[in-house]
Amino acid sequence: MIVTIDGPAGSGKSTVARQLAVRMDIAYLDTGAMYRTVGLAAIQERVPLDDGHAICALIGRMEMDIGCTPSETRIRLHGKDVSREIRTMSAGGAAGAVAVLAPVRLLLIERQRAIAARLGSLVADGRDQGSVVFPDADAKFLITASPECRARRRFAELKSDGQLVTMDQVLADVRRRDATDQIQWQTLLQPGSAVQIDTTDLSLEQVVDRLLTEVRRRI
C-alpha cells in the first residue's frame, strides 16, 4: 500500500506521515530529506544551486544511503549519518533551490519509486508525491495550516534541536517558501482525489486518526 501526504513548508506533513506510518507499521519515506541531502552536499562542495547540470552530476557521484523504518527516514552521505545536519535552515534553503530544477527532480523521483518498489508499502511525504511520484497511490492527502501556525511548529522544532533562530526569521522563511510554492508547486500540491485537511486547529492525534480512518476505508 502506498499513502502520500503532500503539503507546503511547515505544514506538519512529516510529523503526521511518521505517526501514520507507525500506526500502520509500514515504512516512512521523507522525500524532503533527500532534497535536503542534495542541498547539503551542494553547499559542502560549493556547487551552484541554480546549475541543474552540475547538481545532477553531483547526485551521480553522491553515496546517499536511505534507510526507512516506520518511525524515521535516516540518510547517510558518503558513509556519514547526516539526518540531523540536513535539518538546518541553510540546508532547507538549499533544498528549496535544487528542488525547482526539473532534471534534479527526475533523478530523485526515480530513486523514490525504486524505494517504494523495494519496500512494497510506505507512507511518503513531500510536495508532489500524490500528483507526480505516486499518482496511483492507494490514499492521498493534502495537509495545510496557516503560515503563523506552521512557523510556530517549525520554530519549536528548530529550538528543540538547539538551533539559534528567532520566530521572525522562521516566519519570514515560511512566507518566502510559500511565495515560491505559489509559483512552482500550486498544481503539484493539489493531487487529484486527495483528502484535504487543515491542521491549524487540530492536534497531531486528531489529524492522524482522521488519516487512518480514510486509509482504512480504502483497504
C-alpha positions as CSV (number, residue, x, y, z in Angstrom):
1,M,0.0,0.0,0.0
2,I,1.2,3.5,-0.9
3,V,0.0,6.5,1.1
4,T,1.0,10.0,0.0
5,I,1.0,13.1,2.2
6,D,1.7,16.4,0.4
7,G,1.7,20.0,1.8
8,P,3.6,23.3,2.0
9,A,6.6,24.1,4.1
10,G,6.0,23.6,7.8
11,S,2.5,22.1,7.4
12,G,3.4,19.2,9.7
13,K,3.2,16.7,6.9
14,S,6.4,14.9,8.0
15,T,5.3,14.6,11.6
16,V,1.9,13.3,10.5
17,A,3.4,10.9,8.0
18,R,5.7,9.5,10.5
19,Q,3.0,8.9,13.1
20,L,0.7,7.4,10.5
21,A,3.5,5.0,9.3
22,V,4.0,3.9,13.0
23,R,0.3,3.3,13.4
24,M,0.1,1.3,10.2
25,D,3.5,-0.4,10.8
26,I,4.9,0.4,7.4
27,A,8.0,2.3,6.2
28,Y,8.1,6.1,6.3
29,L,9.8,7.9,3.4
30,D,10.7,11.6,4.0
31,T,11.4,12.8,0.4
32,G,12.2,16.2,1.6
33,A,15.2,14.7,3.4
34,M,16.5,13.6,0.0
35,Y,16.4,17.1,-1.4
36,R,18.0,18.5,1.8
37,T,20.8,16.0,1.5
38,V,21.5,17.1,-2.1
39,G,21.4,20.7,-0.9
40,L,23.8,20.0,1.9
41,A,26.2,18.2,-0.5
42,A,26.0,21.1,-2.9
43,I,26.9,23.6,-0.1
44,Q,29.8,21.4,1.0
45,E,31.2,21.0,-2.5
46,R,30.4,24.6,-3.5
47,V,28.2,23.6,-6.4
48,P,26.0,26.4,-7.7
49,L,22.4,25.7,-6.6
50,D,20.9,27.0,-9.8
51,D,23.1,24.9,-12.1
52,G,20.9,21.8,-12.9
53,H,23.7,20.0,-14.9
54,A,26.2,20.4,-12.0
55,I,23.7,19.3,-9.4
56,C,22.7,16.2,-11.4
57,A,26.4,15.4,-11.8
58,L,26.7,15.8,-8.0
59,I,23.9,13.4,-7.4
60,G,25.5,10.9,-9.8
61,R,28.6,10.8,-7.6
62,M,26.9,11.0,-4.2
63,E,26.8,8.0,-2.0
64,M,23.4,8.6,-0.5
65,D,22.0,5.6,1.5
66,I,18.4,5.9,2.6
67,G,17.0,3.8,5.4
68,C,13.3,3.8,6.1
69,T,11.5,2.5,9.2
70,P,8.0,3.3,10.4
71,S,9.5,6.0,12.8
72,E,12.1,7.7,10.7
73,T,14.0,8.1,7.5
74,R,17.7,8.1,8.1
75,I,20.2,9.2,5.4
76,R,23.9,8.6,5.2
77,L,26.0,10.7,2.9
78,H,29.3,9.2,1.9
79,G,29.0,6.9,5.0
80,K,28.2,9.7,7.4
81,D,24.8,9.9,9.1
82,V,23.5,13.4,8.1
83,S,19.9,13.0,9.4
84,R,20.4,15.9,11.9
85,E,22.7,18.1,9.8
86,I,20.2,18.4,6.9
87,R,17.6,19.9,9.3
88,T,19.3,23.3,9.4
89,M,17.8,26.4,7.8
90,S,20.7,26.6,5.4
91,A,20.2,23.0,4.2
92,G,16.5,23.7,3.9
93,G,17.1,26.8,1.8
94,A,19.5,24.8,-0.5
95,A,16.9,22.1,-0.8
96,G,14.3,24.6,-2.0
97,A,16.7,25.9,-4.6
98,V,17.6,22.5,-6.1
99,A,14.0,21.1,-5.8
100,V,12.8,23.5,-8.5
101,L,15.3,22.1,-11.1
102,A,13.4,19.6,-13.3
103,P,16.4,17.3,-14.1
104,V,17.1,17.0,-10.3
105,R,13.5,16.1,-9.5
106,L,13.5,13.4,-12.2
107,L,16.6,11.8,-10.7
108,L,15.2,11.8,-7.2
109,I,11.7,10.7,-8.3
110,E,13.4,7.6,-9.9
111,R,15.0,6.9,-6.5
112,Q,11.8,7.4,-4.6
113,R,9.9,5.0,-6.9
114,A,12.7,2.4,-6.6
115,I,12.5,2.6,-2.8
116,A,8.7,2.0,-2.9
117,A,9.2,-0.9,-5.3
118,R,11.7,-2.4,-2.9
119,L,9.7,-1.9,0.3
120,G,6.2,-2.6,-1.1
121,S,4.3,-0.4,1.3
122,L,5.1,3.0,2.7
123,V,3.9,6.4,3.7
124,A,5.7,9.1,1.6
125,D,5.5,12.9,2.2
126,G,6.6,15.8,0.1
127,R,5.3,18.3,-2.5
128,D,4.4,16.1,-5.5
129,Q,4.0,12.6,-4.1
130,G,0.4,12.2,-5.0
131,S,0.4,14.1,-8.2
132,V,3.7,13.0,-9.8
133,V,5.7,10.4,-8.0
134,F,2.8,8.0,-7.0
135,P,-0.2,9.1,-9.0
136,D,-1.8,5.7,-8.4
137,A,-1.3,5.8,-4.6
138,D,-3.9,3.9,-2.6
139,A,-4.6,7.0,-0.4
140,K,-3.6,10.7,-1.0
141,F,-3.7,13.6,1.5
142,L,-3.0,17.3,1.3
143,I,-2.1,18.8,4.6
144,T,-2.3,22.6,5.2
145,A,-2.2,25.1,8.0
146,S,-1.9,28.9,8.4
147,P,1.5,30.5,7.9
148,E,1.7,31.5,11.5
149,C,0.8,28.1,12.8
150,R,3.4,26.5,10.5
151,A,6.1,29.0,11.6
152,R,5.3,28.2,15.3
153,R,5.7,24.5,14.7
154,R,8.9,24.9,12.8
155,F,10.3,27.3,15.4
156,A,9.7,24.8,18.2
157,E,11.3,22.1,16.1
158,L,14.4,24.1,15.4
159,K,14.7,25.3,19.0
160,S,14.4,21.8,20.4
161,D,17.3,20.8,18.0
162,G,19.4,23.5,19.5
163,Q,19.4,25.9,16.5
164,L,19.7,29.6,17.2
165,V,16.8,31.2,15.3
166,T,14.1,33.7,16.0
167,M,10.4,33.4,15.4
168,D,10.6,36.3,13.0
169,Q,13.3,34.5,10.9
170,V,11.2,31.3,10.7
171,L,8.0,33.1,9.8
172,A,9.9,35.1,7.1
173,D,11.3,31.8,5.8
174,V,7.8,30.2,5.7
175,R,6.4,33.1,3.8
176,R,9.3,33.1,1.4
177,R,8.8,29.4,0.7
178,D,5.1,30.0,0.3
179,A,5.8,32.6,-2.4
180,T,7.9,30.0,-4.2
181,D,5.3,27.4,-3.8
182,Q,2.7,29.7,-5.3
183,I,4.8,29.8,-8.5
184,Q,6.3,26.3,-8.6
185,W,4.0,24.0,-6.8
186,Q,0.4,25.3,-7.0
187,T,-0.6,22.5,-9.3
188,L,1.5,19.8,-7.8
189,L,0.2,20.5,-4.4
190,Q,-3.3,19.6,-5.5
191,P,-3.2,15.9,-6.4
192,G,-6.4,14.6,-7.7
193,S,-8.6,12.7,-5.3
194,A,-6.6,13.9,-2.3
195,V,-8.3,14.4,1.0
196,Q,-7.5,17.9,2.2
197,I,-7.1,18.6,5.9
198,D,-6.4,22.0,7.5
199,T,-4.4,21.2,10.7
200,T,-4.3,24.7,12.2
201,D,-6.8,23.9,15.0
202,L,-6.2,20.1,15.2
203,S,-3.9,18.1,17.4
204,L,-1.5,15.7,15.9
205,E,-3.6,12.8,17.3
206,Q,-6.7,14.2,15.7
207,V,-5.1,14.5,12.3
208,V,-3.5,11.0,12.4
209,D,-6.8,9.5,13.5
210,R,-8.6,11.1,10.5
211,L,-6.0,9.9,8.1
212,L,-6.1,6.4,9.4
213,T,-9.8,6.3,9.1
214,E,-9.6,7.4,5.5
215,V,-6.9,4.8,4.8
216,R,-8.9,2.0,6.3
217,R,-11.8,2.9,4.0
218,R,-9.5,2.1,1.1
219,I,-8.2,-1.2,2.3
